[in-house]
Amino acid sequence: MVAGRQLLIAVRFLLAMTLLLGVLYPAAIFGIGRLLPGRADGSLVADAGGRIVGSSLIGQSFDGPEWFTPRPSAAGDGYDAMASGGSNLGASNDELAAEITRRRADIARVNGVRPEQVPADAVTASGSGLDPDISPAYARLQAPRVAQARGLEVEAVRQLVTEQVTGRPLGILGSERVNVLQLNLALQRLAARDATAG
């Protein structure tokens, strides 16, 4: 008799929690997401012509001196989202140390700076290997190279970087960052305005 009553209570509790957590809660979260335009409809980003050019949440490669480049990806070439993950190499790993030294030298050479001026995020991948953001310091380091390759004023490109800096979430979490895709799209708009004006 007592066991039967406990079973009935357990079944009722299961049904109530299924309704609450399996139906009502997801419906409420979906509804809230629909009320936040542009925040919960995905992360695809279009260029001025309406063509989808990437995601604001997943890094991608940009080839050529005329583009700002992202941090390295541990997910292989092309920032493959199916291969998300870190390299799992520790700070004392000789292979990782050699790779960082090589990356630092390459970035310093390409950007015309000393190796010690290259920020850490320029030579290390994020935990997911897909981070779309770089530090403002890394973006500013690239500005002279990008400006020269595009025939733009360095100060105009530096100002563009400053405009693209996103602050720390809630003012205390993480660090300031620059989304590379958004920065490169803004760079295209700046170059187009400059070409039209000239």
BANU-901186 format. One record per residue (C-alpha): residue number from 1; x, y, z; residue in three letters. Coordinates in Angstrom, 2 decimals. Each point is the difference from the previous one (the first is absolute). Example, Ala and Ser with C-alpha at 12.3 -4.5 7.8 and 13.67 -1.06 7.14 Angstrom:
<recs>
rec resi 1 xx 12.30 yy -4.50 zz 7.80 resn ALA
rec resi 2 xx 1.37 yy 3.44 zz -0.66 resn SER
</recs>
This chain:
<recs>
rec resi 1 xx 0.00 yy 0.00 zz 0.00 resn MET
rec resi 2 xx 2.75 yy 2.48 zz 0.99 resn VAL
rec resi 3 xx 2.19 yy -1.10 zz -2.94 resn ALA
rec resi 4 xx -2.91 yy 0.56 zz -2.41 resn GLY
rec resi 5 xx -0.58 yy 3.49 zz 1.38 resn ARG
rec resi 6 xx 3.70 yy 0.86 zz -0.30 resn GLN
rec resi 7 xx 0.02 yy -1.26 zz -3.59 resn LEU
rec resi 8 xx -3.00 yy 2.22 zz -0.82 resn LEU
rec resi 9 xx 1.75 yy 3.01 zz 1.58 resn ILE
rec resi 10 xx 3.17 yy -0.75 zz -1.99 resn ALA
rec resi 11 xx -1.94 yy -0.30 zz -3.28 resn VAL
rec resi 12 xx -1.83 yy 3.30 zz 0.68 resn ARG
rec resi 13 xx 3.29 yy 1.71 zz 0.83 resn PHE
rec resi 14 xx 1.56 yy -1.38 zz -3.21 resn LEU
rec resi 15 xx -2.91 yy 1.28 zz -2.10 resn LEU
rec resi 16 xx 0.05 yy 3.41 zz 1.71 resn ALA
rec resi 17 xx 3.77 yy 0.41 zz -0.51 resn MET
rec resi 18 xx -0.26 yy -1.19 zz -3.61 resn THR
rec resi 19 xx -2.66 yy 2.61 zz -0.66 resn LEU
rec resi 20 xx 1.90 yy 2.74 zz 1.86 resn LEU
rec resi 21 xx 3.55 yy -0.70 zz -1.16 resn LEU
rec resi 22 xx -0.69 yy -1.75 zz -3.30 resn GLY
rec resi 23 xx -2.75 yy 2.23 zz -1.38 resn VAL
rec resi 24 xx -0.65 yy 3.24 zz 1.90 resn LEU
rec resi 25 xx 3.62 yy 0.99 zz 0.72 resn TYR
rec resi 26 xx 1.24 yy -0.56 zz -3.60 resn PRO
rec resi 27 xx -3.07 yy 1.83 zz -1.37 resn ALA
rec resi 28 xx 0.66 yy 2.96 zz 2.32 resn ALA
rec resi 29 xx 3.69 yy 0.17 zz -0.99 resn ILE
rec resi 30 xx -0.92 yy -0.24 zz -3.69 resn PHE
rec resi 31 xx -2.56 yy 2.80 zz 0.47 resn GLY
rec resi 32 xx 2.52 yy 2.22 zz 1.75 resn ILE
rec resi 33 xx 2.50 yy -0.68 zz -2.79 resn GLY
rec resi 34 xx -2.54 yy 1.10 zz -2.59 resn ARG
rec resi 35 xx -0.43 yy 3.32 zz 1.85 resn LEU
rec resi 36 xx 3.73 yy 0.78 zz -0.33 resn LEU
rec resi 37 xx 0.43 yy 0.80 zz -3.71 resn PRO
rec resi 38 xx 3.37 yy -0.91 zz -1.41 resn GLY
rec resi 39 xx 1.14 yy -1.63 zz 3.22 resn ARG
rec resi 40 xx -1.64 yy -3.40 zz -0.20 resn ALA
rec resi 41 xx -0.54 yy -0.59 zz -3.72 resn ASP
rec resi 42 xx 3.44 yy -1.35 zz -0.66 resn GLY
rec resi 43 xx 3.37 yy 1.56 zz -0.59 resn SER
rec resi 44 xx 0.18 yy 0.28 zz -3.78 resn LEU
rec resi 45 xx 1.36 yy 3.31 zz -1.24 resn VAL
rec resi 46 xx -0.74 yy 1.54 zz -3.39 resn ALA
rec resi 47 xx 2.03 yy 2.54 zz -1.94 resn ASP
rec resi 48 xx -1.42 yy 3.26 zz -1.40 resn ALA
rec resi 49 xx -1.43 yy -1.92 zz -2.96 resn GLY
rec resi 50 xx -1.91 yy -2.40 zz 2.24 resn GLY
rec resi 51 xx 2.32 yy -2.96 zz -0.74 resn ARG
rec resi 52 xx 0.75 yy -2.24 zz 3.02 resn ILE
rec resi 53 xx 3.76 yy 0.28 zz 0.63 resn VAL
rec resi 54 xx 0.46 yy -1.81 zz 3.30 resn GLY
rec resi 55 xx -1.00 yy -0.34 zz 3.62 resn SER
rec resi 56 xx 0.57 yy 2.46 zz 2.81 resn SER
rec resi 57 xx 0.59 yy -2.93 zz 2.37 resn LEU
rec resi 58 xx 2.45 yy -2.15 zz -2.00 resn ILE
rec resi 59 xx 3.37 yy 1.23 zz -1.22 resn GLY
rec resi 60 xx 1.04 yy -0.28 zz -3.61 resn GLN
rec resi 61 xx 3.14 yy 0.45 zz -2.05 resn SER
rec resi 62 xx 0.79 yy 3.22 zz -1.85 resn PHE
rec resi 63 xx 2.83 yy -0.22 zz -2.52 resn ASP
rec resi 64 xx 2.06 yy 2.92 zz -1.17 resn GLY
rec resi 65 xx 1.64 yy 3.05 zz 1.57 resn PRO
rec resi 66 xx -3.13 yy 2.10 zz -0.61 resn GLU
rec resi 67 xx -1.97 yy -1.86 zz 2.69 resn TRP
rec resi 68 xx 0.13 yy -0.15 zz 3.78 resn PHE
rec resi 69 xx 0.83 yy -3.56 zz 0.95 resn THR
rec resi 70 xx -1.44 yy -2.00 zz 2.90 resn PRO
rec resi 71 xx 1.84 yy -1.96 zz 2.63 resn ARG
rec resi 72 xx 1.22 yy -3.49 zz -0.94 resn PRO
rec resi 73 xx -2.45 yy -2.86 zz -0.05 resn SER
rec resi 74 xx 0.60 yy -3.31 zz 1.72 resn ALA
rec resi 75 xx -2.88 yy -1.34 zz -2.11 resn ALA
rec resi 76 xx 2.10 yy -0.20 zz -3.13 resn GLY
rec resi 77 xx -0.02 yy 2.20 zz -3.08 resn ASP
rec resi 78 xx -3.20 yy 1.84 zz -0.69 resn GLY
rec resi 79 xx -1.28 yy -0.01 zz 3.59 resn TYR
rec resi 80 xx -1.97 yy -3.22 zz -0.48 resn ASP
rec resi 81 xx -2.84 yy 0.08 zz 2.55 resn ALA
rec resi 82 xx -0.20 yy -3.80 zz -0.15 resn MET
rec resi 83 xx 3.56 yy -0.16 zz 1.36 resn ALA
rec resi 84 xx -0.49 yy 2.37 zz 2.91 resn SER
rec resi 85 xx 2.43 yy -0.42 zz 2.86 resn GLY
rec resi 86 xx 3.35 yy 1.02 zz 1.37 resn GLY
rec resi 87 xx 3.35 yy -1.53 zz -0.85 resn SER
rec resi 88 xx 0.26 yy -1.48 zz 3.52 resn ASN
rec resi 89 xx 3.69 yy 0.85 zz 0.05 resn LEU
rec resi 90 xx 1.25 yy 1.33 zz 3.33 resn GLY
rec resi 91 xx 2.04 yy 3.15 zz 0.54 resn ALA
rec resi 92 xx 3.17 yy -2.06 zz 0.52 resn SER
rec resi 93 xx -0.47 yy -1.99 zz -3.23 resn ASN
rec resi 94 xx 2.99 yy 0.46 zz -2.33 resn ASP
rec resi 95 xx -2.17 yy -0.35 zz -3.12 resn GLU
rec resi 96 xx -2.34 yy 2.77 zz 1.15 resn LEU
rec resi 97 xx 2.91 yy 2.25 zz 1.03 resn ALA
rec resi 98 xx 1.62 yy -0.43 zz -3.43 resn ALA
rec resi 99 xx -3.32 yy 0.72 zz -1.75 resn GLU
rec resi 100 xx -0.54 yy 3.17 zz 2.04 resn ILE
rec resi 101 xx 3.54 yy 1.19 zz -0.74 resn THR
rec resi 102 xx -0.53 yy -0.62 zz -3.72 resn ARG
rec resi 103 xx -3.40 yy 1.77 zz 0.00 resn ARG
rec resi 104 xx 1.43 yy 2.97 zz 1.93 resn ARG
rec resi 105 xx 2.86 yy 0.38 zz -2.49 resn ALA
rec resi 106 xx -2.36 yy -0.27 zz -3.00 resn ASP
rec resi 107 xx -2.48 yy 2.56 zz 1.40 resn ILE
rec resi 108 xx 2.81 yy 2.39 zz 0.94 resn ALA
rec resi 109 xx 1.52 yy -0.27 zz -3.50 resn ARG
rec resi 110 xx -3.33 yy 0.47 zz -1.83 resn VAL
rec resi 111 xx -1.00 yy 2.99 zz 2.14 resn ASN
rec resi 112 xx 3.44 yy 1.60 zz 0.22 resn GLY
rec resi 113 xx 0.31 yy -0.10 zz 3.80 resn VAL
rec resi 114 xx 2.32 yy -1.63 zz 2.52 resn ARG
rec resi 115 xx -0.99 yy -3.52 zz 1.16 resn PRO
rec resi 116 xx -0.45 yy 1.20 zz 3.61 resn GLU
rec resi 117 xx -2.71 yy 2.43 zz -1.21 resn GLN
rec resi 118 xx -2.24 yy -2.86 zz -1.20 resn VAL
rec resi 119 xx -2.82 yy -0.61 zz 2.52 resn PRO
rec resi 120 xx -0.70 yy -3.46 zz 1.38 resn ALA
rec resi 121 xx -3.33 yy -0.46 zz -1.77 resn ASP
rec resi 122 xx 1.76 yy 0.43 zz -3.36 resn ALA
rec resi 123 xx 2.01 yy -3.18 zz 0.55 resn VAL
rec resi 124 xx -2.31 yy -2.21 zz 2.08 resn THR
rec resi 125 xx -3.31 yy -1.62 zz -0.90 resn ALA
rec resi 126 xx -3.05 yy 0.30 zz 2.21 resn SER
rec resi 127 xx -1.39 yy -2.96 zz 1.93 resn GLY
rec resi 128 xx -2.53 yy -0.72 zz -2.75 resn SER
rec resi 129 xx 2.44 yy 0.80 zz -2.79 resn GLY
rec resi 130 xx -2.78 yy 2.03 zz -1.63 resn LEU
rec resi 131 xx 0.13 yy 3.36 zz 1.79 resn ASP
rec resi 132 xx -1.19 yy 2.79 zz -2.36 resn PRO
rec resi 133 xx 1.52 yy 2.75 zz 2.14 resn ASP
rec resi 134 xx 3.45 yy 1.45 zz 0.49 resn ILE
rec resi 135 xx 1.32 yy 2.47 zz 2.55 resn SER
rec resi 136 xx -0.03 yy 3.71 zz -0.85 resn PRO
rec resi 137 xx 3.81 yy -0.13 zz 0.32 resn ALA
rec resi 138 xx 0.26 yy -2.62 zz -2.76 resn TYR
rec resi 139 xx -2.39 yy 1.94 zz -2.22 resn ALA
rec resi 140 xx 1.98 yy 3.23 zz 0.51 resn ARG
rec resi 141 xx 3.25 yy -1.82 zz -0.78 resn LEU
rec resi 142 xx -1.45 yy -1.03 zz -3.39 resn GLN
rec resi 143 xx -1.41 yy 3.45 zz -0.88 resn ALA
rec resi 144 xx 3.13 yy 1.42 zz -1.74 resn PRO
rec resi 145 xx 0.36 yy -3.10 zz -2.21 resn ARG
rec resi 146 xx -3.69 yy 0.04 zz -0.96 resn VAL
rec resi 147 xx 0.04 yy 3.75 zz -0.65 resn ALA
rec resi 148 xx 3.07 yy -0.27 zz -2.23 resn GLN
rec resi 149 xx -1.42 yy -2.95 zz -1.96 resn ALA
rec resi 150 xx -3.26 yy 1.89 zz -0.63 resn ARG
rec resi 151 xx 1.52 yy 3.45 zz -0.54 resn GLY
rec resi 152 xx -1.85 yy 1.43 zz 3.00 resn LEU
rec resi 153 xx 1.15 yy 2.39 zz 2.72 resn GLU
rec resi 154 xx 1.35 yy -1.92 zz 3.00 resn VAL
rec resi 155 xx -1.88 yy 2.24 zz 2.43 resn GLU
rec resi 156 xx -3.29 yy -0.69 zz -1.80 resn ALA
rec resi 157 xx 0.56 yy -3.75 zz 0.36 resn VAL
rec resi 158 xx 1.02 yy 0.38 zz 3.66 resn ARG
rec resi 159 xx -3.18 yy 2.01 zz 0.62 resn GLN
rec resi 160 xx -1.99 yy -2.78 zz -1.65 resn LEU
rec resi 161 xx 1.57 yy -2.51 zz 2.40 resn VAL
rec resi 162 xx -0.91 yy 2.21 zz 2.97 resn THR
rec resi 163 xx -3.62 yy 0.19 zz -1.23 resn GLU
rec resi 164 xx -0.18 yy -3.79 zz -0.24 resn GLN
rec resi 165 xx 1.21 yy -0.72 zz 3.57 resn VAL
rec resi 166 xx -2.63 yy -1.80 zz 2.07 resn THR
rec resi 167 xx 0.22 yy 0.60 zz 3.74 resn GLY
rec resi 168 xx 0.11 yy -2.55 zz 2.76 resn ARG
rec resi 169 xx -3.33 yy -1.80 zz 0.57 resn PRO
rec resi 170 xx -1.76 yy 1.53 zz 3.03 resn LEU
rec resi 171 xx 3.03 yy 2.25 zz 0.33 resn GLY
rec resi 172 xx 1.92 yy -2.62 zz 2.00 resn ILE
rec resi 173 xx 0.16 yy -3.26 zz -1.97 resn LEU
rec resi 174 xx 2.66 yy -0.94 zz -2.53 resn GLY
rec resi 175 xx 1.87 yy 2.63 zz -1.95 resn SER
rec resi 176 xx -0.58 yy 2.52 zz -2.73 resn GLU
rec resi 177 xx -0.07 yy -1.60 zz -3.43 resn ARG
rec resi 178 xx -0.39 yy 0.67 zz -3.71 resn VAL
rec resi 179 xx -2.03 yy -2.30 zz -2.26 resn ASN
rec resi 180 xx 2.21 yy -0.58 zz -3.06 resn VAL
rec resi 181 xx -2.85 yy -0.58 zz -2.47 resn LEU
rec resi 182 xx -1.83 yy 3.15 zz 1.10 resn GLN
rec resi 183 xx 3.28 yy 1.97 zz -0.14 resn LEU
rec resi 184 xx 0.74 yy -1.20 zz -3.53 resn ASN
rec resi 185 xx -3.52 yy 0.88 zz -1.14 resn LEU
rec resi 186 xx 0.41 yy 3.49 zz 1.49 resn ALA
rec resi 187 xx 3.38 yy 0.19 zz -1.77 resn LEU
rec resi 188 xx -1.68 yy -0.80 zz -3.33 resn GLN
rec resi 189 xx -2.55 yy 2.77 zz 0.58 resn ARG
rec resi 190 xx 2.81 yy 2.44 zz 0.88 resn LEU
rec resi 191 xx 1.98 yy -0.96 zz -3.11 resn ALA
rec resi 192 xx -3.11 yy 0.39 zz -2.18 resn ALA
rec resi 193 xx -0.73 yy 3.46 zz 1.46 resn ARG
rec resi 194 xx 3.64 yy 1.00 zz -0.48 resn ASP
rec resi 195 xx -0.04 yy -1.20 zz -3.64 resn ALA
rec resi 196 xx -3.24 yy 1.90 zz -0.67 resn THR
rec resi 197 xx 1.36 yy 3.16 zz 1.62 resn ALA
rec resi 198 xx 3.28 yy -0.28 zz -1.91 resn GLY
</recs>
